[in-house]
Every structure is written in C-alpha cells, then in structure tokens.
Amino acid sequence: MEIQKYRVACTLSFGDIYAQVIIWLIVIFLGLASSLALMAQPLYALLASSLILVISLPFLLFAFVTTLLNHIELSPMGASQSTGTREMADEAIQKRARAQAPQPG
C-alpha cells in the first residue's frame, strides 16, 4: 500500500494581511496616545496602554492565524510529480546501471 503524497503551498501575500498590519499599527498608536494623555498619573497611563494591547492582541492574532491557514493549499501529487529523494535516487541508480552496462555489438 502506497501512501498518497501531497504538495503544501502557501498562497499568502502581503496584500492579504495589509489591513491587519494597518489595524495593529492603529491599536499601537491608540495605546501610546492614551498613555501620553494620562501621563500626569503614570500608573493609569501604564494600565490604559497595556489594557488596550492585551485585549486587542488575541483578536488580531486570531485574525492573522486564520488568514494564514485559509491560504495553505494541499494538492495531491501524481507519480510524475513526486519529488521525493528516494524516487530520485532510484532513478539515478537505474541510469548509472544502464550507462555502465555493456553495449551490444
């Protein structure tokens, strides 16, 4: 029984995550702006900026990971498409054996 081989291809491009990068930059700047606005009370400034980052981080990571997983493609490979090293080594051994075999006539 031969195991089916698959080709894994990632089709993710920067355009797919461009909006997520922009949103993450906006969140970072909001955190910085809130900490600057509350600079008179440093504890509140630290709490506000860290609260914004900690609450937003899981949602942004979830969006990025799901985008990444949605752009991974698995396609079955036929025997002619196989790029396994074992098959390539077998072919090289067979070619070498044919080249070294005595030629008739």
C-alpha positions in Angstrom: 0.0 0.0 0.0 1.5 3.3 -1.1 0.9 6.5 0.9 -0.6 9.4 -1.0 1.7 12.4 -1.3 0.6 16.0 -1.1 2.1 19.2 -2.1 1.8 22.0 0.5 1.7 25.6 -0.9 1.2 28.8 0.9 -0.5 31.5 -1.2 -0.4 34.2 1.4 0.7 37.6 0.1 1.3 40.9 1.8 -1.9 42.2 0.4 -3.8 39.6 2.3 -2.5 40.9 5.6 -2.1 44.5 4.8 -5.3 45.6 6.5 -4.4 43.6 9.6 -1.0 45.4 9.8 -2.7 48.8 9.5 -5.2 47.9 12.3 -2.4 46.7 14.5 -0.5 50.0 13.9 -3.6 51.9 14.8 -4.0 49.9 18.0 -0.4 50.6 19.0 -0.8 54.3 18.3 -4.0 54.4 20.4 -2.2 52.8 23.3 0.6 55.3 23.0 -1.8 58.2 22.7 -3.8 57.0 25.8 -0.6 56.7 27.8 0.5 60.2 26.8 -2.9 61.6 27.6 -2.7 60.1 31.1 1.0 60.9 31.7 0.0 63.1 34.7 -0.7 59.8 36.5 1.9 57.2 35.4 0.1 54.2 36.8 -3.1 55.0 34.9 -1.1 55.6 31.7 0.6 52.2 32.0 -2.7 50.5 32.8 -4.5 52.1 29.9 -1.9 51.3 27.3 -1.3 47.7 28.5 -5.1 47.1 28.7 -5.5 48.2 25.1 -2.7 46.0 23.9 -3.6 42.9 26.0 -7.3 43.0 25.0 -6.6 43.5 21.3 -3.7 41.1 20.8 -5.7 37.8 20.9 -8.2 39.1 18.4 -5.5 40.3 16.0 -3.5 37.1 16.3 -6.7 35.0 15.7 -7.4 37.0 12.5 -3.8 36.6 11.3 -3.6 32.9 12.0 -7.0 32.1 10.4 -5.9 34.2 7.3 -2.7 32.2 7.2 -4.5 28.8 7.5 -7.0 29.8 4.8 -4.2 30.4 2.4 -2.5 27.0 2.8 -3.3 24.6 -0.1 -2.9 20.8 -0.1 -2.9 19.2 -3.6 -2.4 15.5 -4.2 0.7 14.7 -6.2 0.7 12.2 -9.0 3.6 9.7 -9.6 5.1 12.0 -12.2 5.1 15.0 -9.9 6.8 13.2 -7.0 9.9 15.0 -5.8 10.9 12.5 -3.1 14.6 11.9 -2.7 14.1 8.1 -2.7 12.5 8.1 -6.1 15.2 10.4 -7.5 17.9 8.2 -6.0 16.3 5.1 -7.6 16.2 6.8 -11.0 19.8 7.9 -10.7 20.9 4.3 -9.8 19.0 2.9 -12.8 20.5 5.5 -15.2 24.0 4.7 -13.9 23.4 1.0 -14.3 22.2 1.4 -17.9 25.2 3.6 -18.7 27.7 1.1 -17.2 26.0 -2.0 -18.8 28.0 -3.4 -21.8 26.6 -2.2 -25.1 25.7 -4.9 -27.7 27.6 -5.1 -30.9 
